[in-house]
Structures are given as structure tokens and as C-alpha cells.
Amino acid sequence: QVAGPVKAGDYLGPVGDGSGLARVVRPGTAPVVGLALAAKTAEEVGTVKGMISIGLNALSTPAALPEEQQEEVFKRVEQVAGRLSALREEAREAREQATAAVAVAERAEGRVQAVQ
């Protein structure tokens, strides 16, 4: 249930009074828990179809930080992304090496069986 008017596409967050109601929020100013998929014009509490996802709080956290801290967060995200890319490349190379090693072992096994 949502308190106040809502437009489709608005971000939804908790009212914050423990009622379980949602309200329209702006990312970076309050926790985001969902996205409205329909509109409601009445001020009263009402039902609105929405998509709820706790992961949307990621939209809220960096924007709520001071600019210097936002830059640090984004730098760290870039570092993690770079490390992830390097790990993917290492995994690809390890798979290639393992495939080559299996091929060598299978050929050697074939020669041993041929000799027997």
C-alpha cells in the first residue's frame, strides 16, 4: 500500500513509521525498495502495482554520500570491476591449460593401451 499520489515509474520507499506503507522517494534521499508500475492520484493510502526489490537500495547509497565519498565508491567499484575482468581472463586461460593437459593425458593413455 502506498501513501499519497504515485506516477508509474516513481521510486517507492518506506514511510518510516513502522506501518509497512510505502511512499514516493527520490534515490539518494531515502531507501528505495521498489518501483511503481501504475499510478494513483488520491492522497489517501491505496494499492498500487509495483515491483519490489531490496537491491534497489544500491541506487540510494552512493547518491546520499558527500561528493568525495561518492568518487571513492565509484573508484572502488571500477577497481573491483577491473579485478573481476582479470579473474575472468585467468579462469579462461586456466580452462585452456586444463583442456590441453587432458588432451595430452588422453593421448598418453591411448599410447599405453596400444603398447599393452
Phi, psi and chi 1 to 4 in degrees:
 res  aa     phi    psi   chi1   chi2   chi3   chi4
   1 GLN       -  145.4  -61.2 -115.3  -60.7      -
   2 VAL  -124.3  135.6 -179.5      -      -      -
   3 ALA   -92.9  130.3      -      -      -      -
   4 GLY    86.5  173.2      -      -      -      -
   5 PRO   -69.8  149.6   16.8  -21.4      -      -
   6 VAL  -140.5  141.5 -179.8      -      -      -
   7 LYS  -109.8  149.2  -66.2 -179.2  -69.7 -161.1
   8 ALA   -58.1  132.2      -      -      -      -
   9 GLY    99.5  -11.5      -      -      -      -
  10 ASP   -68.8  146.1  -78.4  -14.3      -      -
  11 TYR   -81.5  141.9  -69.8  101.1      -      -
  12 LEU  -114.5  141.7  -58.3  173.6      -      -
  13 GLY  -142.0  169.5      -      -      -      -
  14 PRO   -68.8  146.1   22.6  -29.3      -      -
  15 VAL   -62.5  -35.8  169.9      -      -      -
  16 GLY    97.7    8.4      -      -      -      -
  17 ASP  -106.2    9.6   61.2    1.1      -      -
  18 GLY    81.7    4.7      -      -      -      -
  19 SER   -78.1  -19.0   65.4      -      -      -
  20 GLY    86.0    0.4      -      -      -      -
  21 LEU   -79.5  155.6  -64.3  174.6      -      -
  22 ALA  -110.4  165.5      -      -      -      -
  23 ARG  -147.1  165.3   64.3 -176.0  172.0   97.7
  24 VAL   -73.3  132.7  173.3      -      -      -
  25 VAL  -131.7  160.8  -64.2      -      -      -
  26 ARG  -105.0  125.7 -154.4  175.8   86.7 -137.3
  27 PRO   -52.8  137.2  -25.4   35.3      -      -
  28 GLY    98.3  -17.7      -      -      -      -
  29 THR  -109.1  -17.5   62.4      -      -      -
  30 ALA  -160.4  160.2      -      -      -      -
  31 PRO   -60.0  142.3  -21.3   31.4      -      -
  32 VAL  -110.6  127.4  175.9      -      -      -
  33 VAL  -120.9   -5.7  -63.3      -      -      -
  34 GLY  -172.9 -178.9      -      -      -      -
  35 LEU  -134.4  128.1 -175.0   69.2      -      -
  36 ALA   -72.1  132.7      -      -      -      -
  37 LEU  -103.9   -5.3  -59.9  176.9      -      -
  38 ALA  -142.8  169.9      -      -      -      -
  39 ALA  -107.6  157.7      -      -      -      -
  40 LYS  -148.2  126.0  176.1  177.1   85.3   67.3
  41 THR   -96.2  -19.8   57.4      -      -      -
  42 ALA   -71.3  145.9      -      -      -      -
  43 GLU   -72.8  -28.0  -72.2  -70.7  -28.2      -
  44 GLU   -66.5  161.5  -64.3   81.4   28.0      -
  45 VAL   -64.4  134.8  171.5      -      -      -
  46 GLY  -155.5  172.9      -      -      -      -
  47 THR   -91.7  134.9  -59.1      -      -      -
  48 VAL  -134.2  132.6  173.3      -      -      -
  49 LYS   -66.9  133.0 -173.7  176.0  -77.0 -166.8
  50 GLY  -149.7  168.7      -      -      -      -
  51 MET  -111.9  119.6  176.3 -177.9   69.0      -
  52 ILE  -105.8  132.6  -53.5  -57.0      -      -
  53 SER  -155.0  120.7  174.8      -      -      -
  54 ILE   -63.1  -29.0  -67.0  172.0      -      -
  55 GLY   -61.5  -16.2      -      -      -      -
  56 LEU   -67.0  -15.3  -69.6  172.9      -      -
  57 ASN   -61.3  -20.2  -86.7  -40.1      -      -
  58 ALA   -60.4  -26.7      -      -      -      -
  59 LEU   -69.4  -28.1  -61.7  171.4      -      -
  60 SER   -86.6  -40.4  176.1      -      -      -
  61 THR   -61.4  -57.7  -55.0      -      -      -
  62 PRO   -62.9  -36.5  -21.5   31.2      -      -
  63 ALA   -68.5  -23.5      -      -      -      -
  64 ALA   -82.4  -11.1      -      -      -      -
  65 LEU   -85.5  155.9  -62.6  171.8      -      -
  66 PRO   -60.0  156.0  -20.7   29.3      -      -
  67 GLU   -55.4  -41.6 -167.7  169.9  -30.5      -
  68 GLU   -62.4  -41.2  -59.0   86.2   31.3      -
  69 GLN   -70.0  -35.1  -72.8  179.7  -36.4      -
  70 GLN   -59.9  -45.4  -73.8 -178.7   32.5      -
  71 GLU   -60.4  -41.1  -70.3  175.9   19.3      -
  72 GLU   -64.4  -42.5 -178.2   60.6   30.5      -
  73 VAL   -60.6  -46.8  167.0      -      -      -
  74 PHE   -65.7  -36.4  -68.0  126.5      -      -
  75 LYS   -62.9  -43.6  -77.1  179.9 -171.6  175.1
  76 ARG   -65.6  -38.4  -69.4  176.9   69.8 -171.3
  77 VAL   -62.5  -42.6  167.5      -      -      -
  78 GLU   -62.9  -39.6  -72.9  176.2    9.0      -
  79 GLN   -63.1  -44.7  -70.8  171.8  -12.6      -
  80 VAL   -63.5  -43.0  168.6      -      -      -
  81 ALA   -61.9  -40.7      -      -      -      -
  82 GLY   -64.5  -42.3      -      -      -      -
  83 ARG   -65.1  -39.9 -178.2   65.4 -177.5  135.4
  84 LEU   -61.6  -41.5 -180.0   58.3      -      -
  85 SER   -62.6  -43.8  179.4      -      -      -
  86 ALA   -63.2  -40.6      -      -      -      -
  87 LEU   -65.6  -36.8  -72.1  170.1      -      -
  88 ARG   -62.9  -41.0  -77.0 -175.2  177.4  135.8
  89 GLU   -65.8  -42.3  178.7   60.8   21.3      -
  90 GLU   -61.3  -41.7  -72.9  177.6   29.4      -
  91 ALA   -64.7  -40.6      -      -      -      -
  92 ARG   -61.6  -45.7 -174.5 -169.4   62.8   74.6
  93 GLU   -63.9  -40.3  -70.0  173.6    5.3      -
  94 ALA   -64.5  -39.0      -      -      -      -
  95 ARG   -62.4  -43.5  -87.8 -167.0  -53.8  -86.3
  96 GLU   -61.2  -43.7  -72.2  176.6   -0.1      -
  97 GLN   -64.9  -40.9  -69.3  172.7   -2.7      -
  98 ALA   -65.8  -40.6      -      -      -      -
  99 THR   -62.4  -42.6  -59.8      -      -      -
 100 ALA   -65.6  -40.9      -      -      -      -
 101 ALA   -64.6  -39.9      -      -      -      -
 102 VAL   -64.1  -41.4  166.4      -      -      -
 103 ALA   -61.8  -43.4      -      -      -      -
 104 VAL   -62.5  -44.5  167.4      -      -      -
 105 ALA   -63.5  -41.0      -      -      -      -
 106 GLU   -65.3  -39.4  -72.7  172.6  -14.3      -
 107 ARG   -64.6  -42.7  -78.0 -166.2  -56.9  -90.6
 108 ALA   -63.7  -40.5      -      -      -      -
 109 GLU   -63.2  -40.1 -177.0 -179.7   -3.0      -
 110 GLY   -62.4  -39.9      -      -      -      -
 111 ARG   -66.8  -39.5  -77.4 -171.9 -140.4  127.4
 112 VAL   -64.0  -45.1  166.8      -      -      -
 113 GLN   -64.3  -34.8  -72.0  176.2   -6.2      -
 114 ALA   -67.2  -35.7      -      -      -      -
 115 VAL   -71.9  -34.0  170.1      -      -      -
 116 GLN   -71.4      -  -66.1  174.6  -12.2      -
